[in-house]
Amino acid sequence: MQDRKAFRRTLTTIWALQGLAFLAGLALLTSCNIAFDWPAALNQNVLLIALCAPIALFYCTVRFEGRIASGLGTWVFIMAFPMAFAPLSYATTALAGGSHLWDGQLATWDKSIGYDWLAALAFADRHPMVAALLRTPYLSIIDQCLALIVLLTLRAEYEHAQKLCLAVTMALTACIATSAFMPTVGVYTYFNLQPDQHANIALATTTREGAHVMALRDGSFAKFSFQSAMGILTFPSFHAVLAVLFAWSGWRIPGLRWGFAALNGGMLAATPLHGGHYLVDVLAGGSIAVVAIYFSEKLRSWIGADAASVSATCSDPLAAHAGR
């Protein structure tokens, strides 16, 4: 019973943190005189969340079924995640509009550790196959999220799934807070790159993200909408955060752990080029992920009295035999 309560408390805490992030984002957007597009917010994801969340709560309170509660609970988290944090990301970028940009300093730090972004771009343009190969892991976030939900649920890794959700939440909060004090526009905008400078390759990130940042900084960004919102954080890199967290979670899947490690190693390698990131962005994001892993363990222990494993007491037949 204690483990079930731990599971329920952790799940509701994760959702509550998302709700607080969303409300904070709304409040800050209002303070920046940025309108919120409510019709665009009422999309199919909201309907799916409204359908799945009560079912997940039912199966972790009234009738405990670990697989259903964990699978649906994590799925709700993933669907709600961009909706919860995108407004906050945009609002803090707008609030930092009066601060100087750190792109020049980050580019200098890159050179100090031997990384020349423009030289890397030229190399990739001369070897388009390399850029094409790196594009696949860079764009694998949604696929990996789905795969990890299914695999962790099938293996009754309910507690770890919750730690992953906590780590992602804490890491993105740290990234948004850091970007508020060290705002950037990203490599593509900072170097004023043009498509003819990489005519042989298609980059995943180009001018759109930087244009949103500049509009937020100069006050011309009038309305936030989920239909046009995108990832605008540069320093630290949230792609790097996810690469580390996905590899950490994938390591718990015997037979696939090296596959997850390789795929996310590829994501890390692709992030400077396809994400328009400085190398130090990636190093900072990876460091934040490691810290988030540590605190997710501590927070899960604090919330749930360090439940050894929810699967040990659930009614699923595989739960008692789940490998760790």
N, C-alpha and C positions, 0 to 999 in steps of 0.2 A: 504493500500500500504506500509506503514511503517513497519508493521509486516511481510509482505512478504519479504521486503528487509532485515529485521533482520534475517529471516530464511535463506535466500540465503547467506548473509554474514557469518553467523555462520557455515553453511555447508561448504562453501569454505575455511573458516579458519581451520576447523577441518581437511579437506583433506590436506591443505597446511602444517599443523603441521606434519602430517604423512610423507609428501614428504620431509620436512626438516630433520626429524629423519632418513629417509632412506639415504638421501645424506650424512648426518653427519656420519652415520654408514659406508657407502662406503669409505669415505675419511679416517676415522680412521683405517679401516681394511687395506687400502693401506699403511698407515703410519706404520702399524705393520707388513708389508710384508706378509699379509694373502691374498691369491687370492680369488676372488669371482666367484662362479660357475654360470655363466650367463645362460647356457642352463637349469639348474634346476630352475632358477628364472622364466623362461617363461613357467609357468604351467597353468593349467586350471583356477586357481583363477585369474590370470592376464587377461585371456580372458573374464571371467565373469565381472571383474572390468571394462574392456574396453567397455563392452556391457552395463552395468548398470549405470555407472557414467554419460554418456551423457543423458540417459533417465531421470535420477534424476535431472540433471541440466535443462533440457527442461521443466520439470514440476514444477520447482521452479523459472523459469525466463519467458519463453515464455507463458506458460499456467499453471497457478498455480493450482496444485492438491495436497493438503496436504498429503493425504495418500500415493500416489505414490512417491512423492518427499522424504518424511520422511522415508518410508519403504525402498526404494531402496538406499537412501543416507546412512542410518544406516547400511544396508547390505554391502555396499561398504566399509564402515569404518571397519566393523568386518572382512571382507575378507582381507583387506589390512593391518590390524593391526599387525599381527605377521611378515609379510613381511617388514613392515616399521621399527619395533623396534628390531627384532632379530639381524640384523647386528650390531646395536649400542650396544646391550647388550654384544655380543661377543667381540667387539672391546674394550670396556671399561674394560672388564675382562682381556684382553691381556695387555692393558696399565697399569693395576694395578699389573702386574706380579712381579714387584720388591718390592711391599709393603708386610708387614707381614700380615699373615692371622689372622682374628679375631675370629676364631672358639673357641679357648680356653677361650677367654673373654666372649663370648656369653654363652658357657656352664657354666661358673662360675656364670654369671647373672641368668641363669636358676635355678641353685642350690640355689642361694640366695633368690629366691622367692618360693622355695619348689618344683621345678619340676626336676625330674630325668628322662632323656630321656631313658636311658637303662632299668630302672625299668618299665617305661611305655611300652617299647617294650616287655619286658618279660611278663607283664600282658596281653598284646594283644595276644601274642603267646599262652598263657594258655587259652585265651578266643577268639578263632578264629572267632566266630560269630560277636563279637564286631568289629573286624577289617574289616570283610566283609561288615557289615552294614555301616561303615564309608567310605568305598571305593566308594560307590555309589555317595554320595554328593560331594566327592572330585573330581570325574571325570565328574561332571555335568555342567562344564563351557559352552561347546558348546550348550548343550540342553537349558540351561538357556538363553544364548544369543538369540537363535532362538525364544524361547517363549516370551522374553521381546520385541523383534522387533515386533512380531505379535500383542501382547496384547497392547503395547503402541500405535501402529499404529491404531488398531481398535478403541481405545478409544480417538484417536486424541490428544494424549499427545506428540505432535511434539516437543514442547519446552523442555520438560523433556528429551526426547530421545537425544536431542542435548546436554543437560547438562550432561547426562550420558557419552556420547562420550568425552566431554571435561574433565570430572572428571577422566575417565580411562586414557586418554592421559597424563594429568598432574601427576597422581599418578604413572604411569609406568616410566615417565621421572624422578620423584623424587626417585623411587626405584633404577633405573640404576645409577643415580648420587651418591646415598648413597653407593651402592655396590662398586663403583669405589674407594671410600675412606675407606670403611670397607669391603674388600674382604673376602669371605669365600668359603669353598668347600662343606659345608653341613655336616649334622650329619653322614650320612652313611660312607662317606669317612674319616671324621675326627676320628671317633671311629673305623675305619677299620673293619666294620661289615662284617660278612660272612653269606651266606644263611642259614647255619645250626643253626644260632642264632635266626632265626624266621622260623623254618621249617614248622610250621603249618599255616602260613599266607603268602600271596603274597602282597608285598608292591608296591605301584605305582611308587615310586622313589627309586632307589638303586645305582648302581655304575656308570651308564652311564653319568649322569649329572656331577658328580665329576670328571670323566675321561676327559670330555671336558674342565672343568675348569683347571685341572692340565696341560693339553696340551697347553692351551692358556697361562698359566703362565710361562711354561718353554720354550716356543717358538717353540714347535714341531707341533703346529696346523697350517697346511699349506694352507688349503682351506676351505672357508665357503660355505656351501650348504644348501638350504632350505630343501633338502631331509633328512638331518641328524640333522638339528638344533633342539634344544629343550630348554625348560625353564631352565636356569642355575642360575638364581638369587636365593639367599638364604636369605640374610638380606638386606632389609625387604622382607617379604613374599608377592608376588603379588597375590597368592591365597587368602590370608587374605584380601587384598585390594578388590578383586572382590567379595568376600563374603559380605562385608559391602555394596559395591555399588549395588550389585544385590538385597540385602534385601531392601535397600533404594528405588530402582526403583520398586521392586515388591510390596512395600507398597502402591503404587498408584493404584493397581489393586484390587478393592473391591471383596471380596469372595476368593481371592487367596493370600492376603497379609500375612496371618499367615502361609500359606504353603511355601511361599518364605522365610519367617523368619525362619521357622524350617529347611528348606533345607540348608540355608546358615549358620545357627547355626551349622548344621552338618558338613558343609564344614570347618568352623573354627576349630571345634573339631578334624576333620580328618587331618588337615594340618600338625601338628607336626609329626604324625606317617607316613602318606602316602606321605607327601611332603619332608620328611627328613629335617624338620625345627626345629630349637630351638624354645622354646615357646616365647622368646623375639622377634623372627622374626615375629611371628603372632601379637604380641602386637604392634610392630612398623608398620607393614602393615596396621593394623586396624586404627592406629592413622593417618597415611598418607591418608587413604581413607576419614576420617572425614574432614581433612583439604582440600582435593581435592573437596569434596562436597561443602564446603564453597566457595572456589575460583571458582568453576564452575558456581555457582550462580552469583558471581561478574563478571566473565568474560563474561557470556552470556548477562548480563545486559549492560556491556560496549560495546560489539560488536553490540548488537541489540537494544540499547536505551531502555533496559528493557521492551521488548515486553511482554505484559501480557499473551498473548496466540496467537500463530499463527493460531490456530484452529478457533478463533473468526472471522477471515476474509477469511478463505479458502472456497472453493466451496463445500466441503464435507457436506452432510446433517447432519452428526452427530457432526460436529465441534462445532457448536454454543451451543450444549447441553452436551459437554463432561464434566464429573465430574472431580473435582480436588482433 
